[in-house]
Amino acid sequence: MSVATRLGACVLGLAVVFGGALAAGRAVGPTPAEVPAHVADHPAVALAKELAEGGGDGNGNRDGDESSVGHGGHHGGSTQQAKGNTPMGLQVSQNGYTLNPLTTAVTGQPMDFRFTVIGPDYKPVTDYQVEHDKKMHFIVASRDLTSFQHVHPEMAPDGTWSVKLTLPKAGAYRAFADFVAKGGEKLTLGVDLQAAGDFQPEPLPHVSRTATVDDYTVNLAGNLVPGQAGKLTLTVNKGGEPVTDLQPYLGAYGHMVALRAGDLAYLHVHPEDGKKAGPEIVFYAEVPSAGDYRLFLDFQHDDKVRTASFTVPATLADGHVPSADHDHTH
């Protein structure tokens, strides 16, 4: 076969492939020509387009699980287990939505962190549902789980979110966008951040049932059991006296985020309905696996939000830790 013949066959083959891809794209959503020019070539848009047109889990796996251990509701206070086994927060893109950071230079100085969420139409999402008094919950935790922030960005009309953010030290962080787009499902998308500087990782804080923050002591009772809704009761005291006048924060007397050590799988839990403003706050949390978890409890008192943190191992149903050599003495 001559060079010209082979070249012609190649061009014809490419035309057939392109035509088939274009038809498939039209079947699932806008074609590239319909995407605004200023977003069409962004990597986040390319990833969202790949997921919408061919499936995948946002980690480069085609036809992956789009499932999660997700958010807790006020009714019953339990977390919701979606189909499949992939917890929330491990993917930058899921169900056609992609977390798109616009701030790339991250330092330890106060900064205006900006991001968008690209939707199935490859455009920034601008319409969100209010969940627990906010349209967006934004959580940033260090990879060694010694630093935690729960902040609430403000959105511009074009869908750009911004929040004042200070990372306390150099190193690796995970940022989580926790939201519900109008007409969509609850999602938590995650992305890694790197703060420049000399980084010295710290060991996972030791297992403890007591946390102190300012003049407050918070005691934890109950266990995390993989695959089961475990009851957790947190009791807040100040100066040795029970706090009975907790203030509502985001529509509840407490909020808890659990992060799995190792990969930072994300679980956002809200307490069961109750009229008592302390000292006890009750949660039902279902974790996806055995292992260590960091629990971060936000509560408000005297007009200030404080965070109490715990390291808790997920145990067997009988209360035993499922590893004979599990020990935290550091």
Rosetta blueprint (number, residue, H / E / L):
1 M L
2 S L
3 V H
4 A H
5 T H
6 R H
7 L H
8 G H
9 A H
10 C H
11 V H
12 L H
13 G H
14 L H
15 A H
16 V H
17 V H
18 F H
19 G H
20 G H
21 A H
22 L H
23 A H
24 A H
25 G H
26 R H
27 A H
28 V H
29 G L
30 P L
31 T L
32 P H
33 A H
34 E H
35 V L
36 P L
37 A H
38 H H
39 V H
40 A H
41 D L
42 H L
43 P H
44 A H
45 V H
46 A H
47 L H
48 A H
49 K H
50 E H
51 L H
52 A H
53 E H
54 G H
55 G L
56 G L
57 D L
58 G L
59 N L
60 G L
61 N L
62 R L
63 D L
64 G L
65 D L
66 E L
67 S L
68 S L
69 V E
70 G E
71 H E
72 G E
73 G L
74 H L
75 H L
76 G L
77 G L
78 S E
79 T E
80 Q E
81 Q E
82 A L
83 K L
84 G L
85 N L
86 T L
87 P L
88 M E
89 G L
90 L L
91 Q L
92 V L
93 S E
94 Q E
95 N L
96 G L
97 Y E
98 T E
99 L E
100 N E
101 P E
102 L L
103 T L
104 T L
105 A L
106 V E
107 T L
108 G L
109 Q L
110 P L
111 M E
112 D E
113 F E
114 R E
115 F E
116 T E
117 V E
118 I E
119 G L
120 P L
121 D L
122 Y L
123 K L
124 P E
125 V L
126 T L
127 D L
128 Y E
129 Q L
130 V L
131 E E
132 H L
133 D L
134 K E
135 K L
136 M E
137 H E
138 F E
139 I E
140 V E
141 A E
142 S E
143 R L
144 D L
145 L L
146 T L
147 S L
148 F E
149 Q E
150 H E
151 V E
152 H L
153 P L
154 E E
155 M E
156 A L
157 P L
158 D L
159 G L
160 T L
161 W E
162 S E
163 V E
164 K E
165 L E
166 T L
167 L L
168 P L
169 K L
170 A L
171 G E
172 A E
173 Y E
174 R E
175 A E
176 F E
177 A E
178 D E
179 F E
180 V E
181 A E
182 K L
183 G L
184 G L
185 E L
186 K E
187 L E
188 T E
189 L E
190 G E
191 V E
192 D E
193 L E
194 Q E
195 A E
196 A L
197 G L
198 D L
199 F L
200 Q L
201 P L
202 E L
203 P L
204 L L
205 P L
206 H L
207 V L
208 S L
209 R L
210 T E
211 A E
212 T E
213 V E
214 D L
215 D L
216 Y E
217 T E
218 V E
219 N E
220 L E
221 A E
222 G L
223 N L
224 L E
225 V L
226 P L
227 G L
228 Q L
229 A E
230 G E
231 K E
232 L E
233 T E
234 L E
235 T E
236 V E
237 N E
238 K E
239 G L
240 G L
241 E E
242 P E
243 V L
244 T L
245 D L
246 L L
247 Q E
248 P L
249 Y E
250 L L
251 G L
252 A E
253 Y L
254 G L
255 H E
256 M E
257 V E
258 A E
259 L E
260 R E
261 A L
262 G L
263 D L
264 L L
265 A L
266 Y E
267 L E
268 H E
269 V E
270 H L
271 P L
272 E L
273 D L
274 G L
275 K L
276 K L
277 A L
278 G L
279 P L
280 E E
281 I E
282 V E
283 F E
284 Y E
285 A E
286 E E
287 V L
288 P L
289 S L
290 A L
291 G E
292 D E
293 Y E
294 R E
295 L E
296 F E
297 L E
298 D E
299 F E
300 Q E
301 H E
302 D L
303 D L
304 K E
305 V E
306 R E
307 T E
308 A E
309 S E
310 F E
311 T E
312 V E
313 P E
314 A E
315 T L
316 L L
317 A L
318 D L
319 G L
320 H L
321 V L
322 P L
323 S L
324 A L
325 D L
326 H L
327 D L
328 H L
329 T L
330 H L
